[in-house]
Amino acid sequence: MKRKAKSSYKSGAKKRKWSKQVTEYSNALDLKQGIFAGNDPEKIAKSLRHSAVHSHRKKGTPYQSAMSMLNFYINRAGKNLPESKKHTLEKAKAELRKVFHKDDE
């Protein structure tokens, strides 16, 4: 008989909040507080780049870590993300490619 893997999270409300814990306690990057609350895509991209380059705890390249964190935020917000904010964050992706010089590849 197979056993279910035990989760480190308790059932109920806490189980649904795993993404908040990832955002707050992630080992990937130390993000500036409220970075995704801004409306300037260039500022968001530069802050993510700074965090990724200076982090000693990331597993991939700084570019991969920064883009992953941005995508994680966009995906976890899902339907609750206003269209204007989604547009800003999509522009931040393009800016991130520019600040990491990935736009010409």
C-alpha positions as CSV (number, residue, x, y, z in Angstrom):
1,M,0.0,0.0,0.0
2,K,1.4,3.4,-1.0
3,R,1.5,6.1,1.7
4,K,0.8,9.7,1.0
5,A,3.8,12.0,1.3
6,K,3.5,14.2,4.4
7,S,3.3,17.9,3.7
8,S,5.3,20.3,5.9
9,Y,2.3,22.6,5.8
10,K,-0.8,22.0,7.9
11,S,-4.1,21.5,6.2
12,G,-6.7,24.3,5.8
13,A,-5.9,27.9,5.4
14,K,-2.2,27.6,5.8
15,K,-2.0,25.0,3.0
16,R,-3.3,27.6,0.6
17,K,-0.8,30.2,1.6
18,W,2.4,28.4,0.4
19,S,3.1,31.0,-2.3
20,K,3.2,33.8,0.4
21,Q,5.8,31.7,2.3
22,V,7.8,31.3,-0.9
23,T,7.7,35.0,-1.5
24,E,8.6,35.9,2.1
25,Y,11.1,33.2,2.9
26,S,12.5,32.2,-0.5
27,N,16.2,31.2,-0.6
28,A,16.4,32.4,-4.1
29,L,16.5,36.2,-3.8
30,D,16.4,38.9,-1.2
31,L,13.9,41.3,-2.8
32,K,13.5,44.9,-1.9
33,Q,10.2,45.4,0.1
34,G,7.3,46.2,-2.2
35,I,9.2,45.9,-5.4
36,F,6.2,44.6,-7.4
37,A,4.0,47.4,-6.1
38,G,5.7,50.1,-8.2
39,N,4.5,51.2,-11.6
40,D,7.9,51.7,-13.3
41,P,9.0,48.6,-15.3
42,E,12.6,49.8,-15.6
43,K,12.8,50.3,-11.8
44,I,11.3,46.8,-11.2
45,A,13.8,45.2,-13.6
46,K,16.8,47.0,-12.2
47,S,15.8,46.0,-8.6
48,L,15.4,42.4,-9.6
49,R,18.7,42.4,-11.4
50,H,20.4,44.0,-8.3
51,S,18.9,41.3,-6.1
52,A,19.8,38.5,-8.4
53,V,23.4,39.6,-9.0
54,H,24.1,40.1,-5.3
55,S,22.4,37.0,-4.0
56,H,24.7,34.2,-2.9
57,R,21.8,31.7,-2.4
58,K,20.5,31.4,-6.0
59,K,20.9,28.1,-7.9
60,G,20.8,29.3,-11.5
61,T,22.2,32.4,-13.2
62,P,21.2,35.8,-12.0
63,Y,19.0,36.3,-15.1
64,Q,17.2,33.0,-14.5
65,S,16.6,33.8,-10.9
66,A,15.3,37.3,-11.6
67,M,13.0,36.2,-14.4
68,S,11.7,33.3,-12.4
69,M,10.8,35.5,-9.5
70,L,9.0,37.9,-11.8
71,N,7.1,35.1,-13.5
72,F,6.3,33.5,-10.1
73,Y,4.7,36.8,-9.0
74,I,2.7,37.2,-12.2
75,N,1.5,33.6,-12.1
76,R,0.5,33.6,-8.5
77,A,-1.5,36.8,-8.7
78,G,-3.5,35.2,-11.6
79,K,-7.0,36.6,-12.1
80,N,-6.6,39.0,-9.1
81,L,-3.9,41.0,-10.9
82,P,-5.4,44.2,-12.5
83,E,-4.8,44.5,-16.2
84,S,-2.7,47.7,-15.7
85,K,-0.4,46.0,-13.2
86,K,0.0,42.9,-15.5
87,H,0.9,45.2,-18.4
88,T,3.5,46.9,-16.2
89,L,5.0,43.6,-15.1
90,E,5.1,42.3,-18.7
91,K,7.0,45.5,-19.6
92,A,9.3,44.7,-16.7
93,K,10.1,41.3,-18.3
94,A,11.2,43.2,-21.5
95,E,13.3,45.6,-19.3
96,L,14.8,42.7,-17.5
97,R,16.0,41.2,-20.8
98,K,17.5,44.6,-21.6
99,V,19.4,45.0,-18.3
100,F,20.8,41.5,-18.6
101,H,21.6,42.1,-22.4
102,K,19.4,39.2,-23.4
103,D,17.3,41.2,-25.9
104,D,19.7,40.5,-28.8
105,E,19.8,36.7,-28.5
